Structures are given as structure tokens and as C-alpha cells.
């Protein structure tokens, strides 16, 4: 799991399959999602973006609520889901990529 420490998200997701988790430390559903994401680490690269540290990225990707999960393949946005989802639901999205 990669915790983004600068605003170079486009560079990070430019090659490969990525699930980008826009989250906040104060968000209850985001905390619940943490263990689900840990179970997916062997299926897809995961990047976590704290919206309070990177509000410019949240704005750029039109994140209105957290958690927001955006799936990228080779830098191209493919899918977006909002709110808490269990592992099976996220695996369905990953399988479509």
C-alpha cells in the first residue's frame, strides 16, 4: 500500500492497475475500509490519498465524499465507487478491469 506523500498521483498510476483510495483520517467508513483494502493488496496496487493533505487532488478528481475509490489502468480512470464496499464487491470491479 502506498501512502501518497506528494501530489504526483498521475506519475504513480501511469503504469499498471491501481486502486486509489481518497480518504480522511476522521472518516469512520474509511477506517472500516482499511482492512478490506489490505485483503486486496495482492490483486491490485493500492494508493491512499489523504484529502486533508491533498485537497488539490480531491478537487481535481471531483471527490465530494469519502471514501472514494478510483480505479486506474495505465493512467486512465476506469471506474469509481463511493462509500464503503466489502471485499467481494471490490473484487468484482477489479475483475472488470
Secondary structure in CASP SS format (residue, H / E / C, confidence):
PFRMAT SS
TARGET T0000
AUTHOR 0000-0000-0000
METHOD secondary structure of the structure
MODEL  1
X C 1.00
X E 1.00
X E 1.00
X C 1.00
X C 1.00
X C 1.00
X C 1.00
X C 1.00
X H 1.00
X H 1.00
X H 1.00
X H 1.00
X C 1.00
X C 1.00
X C 1.00
X C 1.00
X E 1.00
X E 1.00
X E 1.00
X E 1.00
X E 1.00
X E 1.00
X E 1.00
X C 1.00
X C 1.00
X C 1.00
X C 1.00
X H 1.00
X H 1.00
X H 1.00
X H 1.00
X H 1.00
X H 1.00
X H 1.00
X H 1.00
X H 1.00
X H 1.00
X H 1.00
X C 1.00
X C 1.00
X C 1.00
X C 1.00
X C 1.00
X C 1.00
X E 1.00
X E 1.00
X E 1.00
X E 1.00
X E 1.00
X E 1.00
X C 1.00
X C 1.00
X C 1.00
X C 1.00
X H 1.00
X H 1.00
X H 1.00
X H 1.00
X H 1.00
X H 1.00
X C 1.00
X C 1.00
X C 1.00
X C 1.00
X C 1.00
X C 1.00
X C 1.00
X E 1.00
X E 1.00
X E 1.00
X E 1.00
X E 1.00
X E 1.00
X C 1.00
X C 1.00
X E 1.00
X E 1.00
X E 1.00
X E 1.00
X E 1.00
X E 1.00
X E 1.00
X C 1.00
X C 1.00
X C 1.00
X C 1.00
X H 1.00
X H 1.00
X H 1.00
X H 1.00
X H 1.00
X H 1.00
X H 1.00
X H 1.00
X H 1.00
X H 1.00
X C 1.00
END
